[in-house]
Amino acid sequence: MALSEYVINFNYKQAIAKADELDAAAAKLEADAVAEMDSIISAINQNWTGDNAQAYIQKCTTEQTKITDVATSIRNTAATIRTMAENIRQAEMAALRVAQAAAEAARKAAEAIIH
């Protein structure tokens, strides 16, 4: 049985809201984590010298890149959710139109039999 237009749109809006939440989480992760790593690197530069300091800074930079990559993956997931939600919405709306047309044809056939 086809879903109602209201339910289709409600489900779509819920999926889009979840994708928006993912985008917000990615932005927060990236902003907070990158800022924190920048702060750590700055503190190391000011308070620690030598090969070990440079090695640690390199490790921090690598981790910072990984965090940015995770944020990008989260954004890609949100974009995929939006695409899938739109595709599902369109398919469900098409199914609804087919069901409504079939119901209308059945109603007309029943009227023709009665009259």
C-alpha positions in Angstrom: 0.0 0.0 0.0 1.3 3.4 -0.9 2.2 5.9 1.8 0.3 9.1 2.1 1.9 12.3 0.7 2.1 13.6 4.3 4.0 10.5 5.5 6.3 10.7 2.5 7.2 14.3 3.1 7.5 13.7 6.9 10.0 10.9 6.4 11.9 13.0 3.9 12.1 16.0 6.2 13.3 13.7 9.0 16.1 12.3 6.9 17.2 15.8 5.8 17.2 16.9 9.5 19.5 14.0 10.3 21.8 14.9 7.5 21.8 18.5 8.8 22.8 17.1 12.2 25.7 15.2 10.7 26.9 18.4 8.9 26.7 20.3 12.1 28.7 17.5 13.9 31.3 17.5 11.2 31.7 21.3 11.4 32.0 21.2 15.2 34.5 18.3 15.1 36.6 20.1 12.6 36.5 23.5 14.2 37.0 22.3 17.8 39.6 19.6 17.1 41.6 21.6 14.6 41.6 24.6 16.9 42.8 22.4 19.8 45.5 20.8 17.7 46.7 24.3 16.5 46.8 25.3 20.2 48.8 22.2 21.1 51.3 22.7 18.2 51.7 26.4 19.2 52.4 25.5 22.8 55.0 22.9 21.8 56.7 25.4 19.5 56.9 27.9 22.4 57.9 25.4 25.1 59.8 22.5 23.6 62.8 22.4 21.2 64.7 19.6 19.5 64.1 16.6 17.4 61.5 15.1 19.7 59.5 18.3 19.6 59.5 18.3 15.8 58.5 14.7 15.7 55.6 15.3 18.1 54.5 18.3 16.0 54.5 16.1 12.9 52.4 13.5 14.7 49.9 16.2 15.8 49.7 17.5 12.2 49.1 14.0 11.0 46.3 13.5 13.5 44.9 16.9 12.6 44.7 15.7 8.9 43.0 12.5 10.0 40.4 14.5 11.9 39.7 16.7 8.9 39.3 13.5 6.8 36.8 12.2 9.3 34.8 15.4 9.1 34.9 15.2 5.3 33.6 11.6 5.5 30.8 12.7 7.8 29.8 15.5 5.3 29.9 12.9 2.4 27.6 10.7 4.5 25.2 13.6 5.0 25.2 14.3 1.3 24.5 10.6 0.5 21.6 10.7 3.0 20.2 13.7 1.2 20.5 12.1 -2.2 18.9 8.8 -1.0 16.1 10.7 0.8 15.3 12.6 -2.4 15.4 9.4 -4.5 13.1 7.5 -2.1 10.8 10.5 -1.9 10.5 10.6 -5.6 9.9 6.9 -5.9 7.3 6.9 -3.1 5.5 9.9 -4.7 5.4 8.0 -8.1 4.0 4.9 -6.3 1.4 7.1 -4.7 0.4 8.5 -8.0 0.1 5.0 -9.5 -2.0 3.9 -6.5 -4.3 6.9 -6.8 -4.7 6.3 -10.5 -5.5 2.6 -9.9 -8.0 3.6 -7.2 -9.7 6.1 -9.5 -9.9 3.5 -12.3 -11.4 1.0 -9.9 -13.9 3.6 -8.7 -15.0 4.4 -12.3 -15.2 0.7 -13.2 -17.4 0.1 -10.1 -19.6 3.1 -11.1 -20.0 1.8 -14.6 -21.1 -1.6 -13.3 -23.7 0.0 -10.9 -25.1 2.3 -13.6 
